[in-house]
């Protein structure tokens, strides 16, 4: 079942690439571990507030059994506050990598880290990470 969902999402990403604006799929990683629990339309991103490591957004080689990061992409970060559902920029900086501890230090449990893609042609289907 999981492999069927992965294949469906990969087909969806392929369909994006046939549009006038080509879209290549990417994913968030901490270290070399993909953040989303499953790379499908139903996938959810969450991290414990104690997570450590380097946050990146990368293109990826995906299969039913593994997700291998293949190339860092530039991104920006916003934080969506749980209590008021407001969105604020983490910083004006553009990142290719950042220590997740620095981002989590500005979050409370229940907030969402929102990753914003900057390069045209890349889609990030799972762009919100729940802080647990």
HELIX and SHEET records of a PDB file:
HELIX    1   1 UNK A    2  UNK A   17  1                                  16    
HELIX    2   2 UNK A  100  UNK A  104  1                                   5    
SHEET    1   A 4 UNK A  33  UNK A  34  0                                        
SHEET    2   A 4 UNK A  24  UNK A  30 -1                                        
SHEET    3   A 4 UNK A  54  UNK A  62 -1                                        
SHEET    4   A 4 UNK A  67  UNK A  73 -1                                        
SHEET    1   B 3 UNK A  33  UNK A  34  0                                        
SHEET    2   B 3 UNK A  24  UNK A  30 -1                                        
SHEET    3   B 3 UNK A 122  UNK A 123  1                                        
SHEET    1   C 4 UNK A  33  UNK A  34  0                                        
SHEET    2   C 4 UNK A  24  UNK A  30 -1                                        
SHEET    3   C 4 UNK A  54  UNK A  62 -1                                        
SHEET    4   C 4 UNK A  98  UNK A  99 -1                                        
SHEET    1   D 5 UNK A  46  UNK A  47  0                                        
SHEET    2   D 5 UNK A 128  UNK A 131  1                                        
SHEET    3   D 5 UNK A 112  UNK A 117 -1                                        
SHEET    4   D 5 UNK A  75  UNK A  80 -1                                        
SHEET    5   D 5 UNK A  87  UNK A  89 -1                                        
END                                                                             
